[in-house]
Amino acid sequence: MLLDDAVRAVPLVERERGPIVDVGSGGGTPGIPLAASFPAREVTLLEAERRKCAFLERWTAELPNLRVVWGRAEEQPLEQFGVAVAKALAHPPTAAEWCLPLVRVGGAAVLWVGPSAEVDSVAAVAVRLAGSVEAAADGLVVIRKTGPTPPGFPRRVGMARKRPLA
Ligand SMILES: C[S@@+](CC[C@H](N)C(=O)[O-])C[C@H]1O[C@@H](n2cnc3c(N)ncnc32)[C@H](O)[C@@H]1O
């Protein structure tokens, strides 16, 4: 079931170029299934909790294209990835704010927003971060990064949750 949920994004990720980051990977979903689906692409599992990173590290022996980074999305170097994916990371507007700075101009963020898709609030956040909602279907939203990350982003740790942009 979890695997099915992750695999739903495969056609969307396939269309994008460049390395993939799974933001807030937790137990490894969707990053590990994506790494198995795209063996020629580097997949980074970015996770804020060290204990979870230790678990995720075990998978790197089986999947050579996988790497694990312990850290918070707001504290990473900007625009390193072609595509950022995030499932159950945070309230969707917050997830969008955390993911878009990680993506190169022309790349995309793919968010699992669930059935009660909050597409309007995600779209409002995307505009603030030089992004634009391109598609929303089946509980997934694709946000295109249309320009460089605007000055002032990412906001300092805690702000996206404390004062959501939308
Ligand atoms: C509810 S879990 C979801 C895990 C997995 N994506 C899934 O769908 O099962 C959210 C994860 O995001 C991590 N997380 C929360 N805020 C984060 C941030 N700012 N940067 C990186 N990871 C974060 C948490 O530590 C947690 O492991």
The ligand as an SDF file (V2000), in Angstrom:
LIG
                    3D

 27 29  0  0  0  0  0  0  0  0999 V2000
    5.2180   12.1700    9.0590 C   0  0  0  0  0  0  0  0  0  0  0  0
    6.8550   11.8370    8.5810 S   0  0  0  0  0  0  0  0  0  0  0  0
    6.6190   11.2960    6.9260 C   0  0  0  0  0  0  0  0  0  0  0  0
    7.6810   10.3310    6.4910 C   0  0  0  0  0  0  0  0  0  0  0  0
    7.5340    9.7540    5.0840 C   0  0  0  0  0  0  0  0  0  0  0  0
    7.7230   10.7810    4.0620 N   0  0  0  0  0  0  0  0  0  0  0  0
    6.2110    9.0430    4.8890 C   0  0  0  0  0  0  0  0  0  0  0  0
    5.4040    9.4740    4.0700 O   0  0  0  0  0  0  0  0  0  0  0  0
    5.9980    8.0550    5.5730 O   0  0  0  0  0  0  0  0  0  0  0  0
    7.5880   13.4570    8.3880 C   0  0  0  0  0  0  0  0  0  0  0  0
    9.1140   13.4430    8.4720 C   0  0  0  0  0  0  0  0  0  0  0  0
    9.6130   14.7220    8.1070 O   0  0  0  0  0  0  0  0  0  0  0  0
   10.7200   15.0360    8.9370 C   0  0  0  0  0  0  0  0  0  0  0  0
   10.8360   16.4900    8.9230 N   0  0  0  0  0  0  0  0  0  0  0  0
    9.9920   17.3810    9.4980 C   0  0  0  0  0  0  0  0  0  0  0  0
   10.3980   18.6370    9.2360 N   0  0  0  0  0  0  0  0  0  0  0  0
   11.5110   18.5480    8.4630 C   0  0  0  0  0  0  0  0  0  0  0  0
   12.3800   19.5090    7.8620 C   0  0  0  0  0  0  0  0  0  0  0  0
   12.1630   20.8110    8.0170 N   0  0  0  0  0  0  0  0  0  0  0  0
   13.4050   19.0640    7.1290 N   0  0  0  0  0  0  0  0  0  0  0  0
   13.6270   17.7230    6.9760 C   0  0  0  0  0  0  0  0  0  0  0  0
   12.8440   16.7730    7.5270 N   0  0  0  0  0  0  0  0  0  0  0  0
   11.8030   17.1880    8.2550 C   0  0  0  0  0  0  0  0  0  0  0  0
   10.3450   14.4210   10.2760 C   0  0  0  0  0  0  0  0  0  0  0  0
   11.4870   14.1780   11.0750 O   0  0  0  0  0  0  0  0  0  0  0  0
    9.6330   13.1510    9.8660 C   0  0  0  0  0  0  0  0  0  0  0  0
   10.5070   12.0470    9.8030 O   0  0  0  0  0  0  0  0  0  0  0  0
  1  2  1  0
  2  3  1  0
  2 10  1  0
  3  4  1  0
  4  5  1  0
  5  6  1  0
  5  7  1  0
  7  8  2  0
  7  9  1  0
 10 11  1  0
 11 12  1  0
 11 26  1  0
 12 13  1  0
 13 14  1  0
 13 24  1  0
 14 15  1  0
 14 23  1  0
 15 16  2  0
 16 17  1  0
 17 18  1  0
 17 23  2  0
 18 19  1  0
 18 20  2  0
 20 21  1  0
 21 22  2  0
 22 23  1  0
 24 25  1  0
 24 26  1  0
 26 27  1  0
M  CHG  2   2   1   9  -1
M  END
$$$$
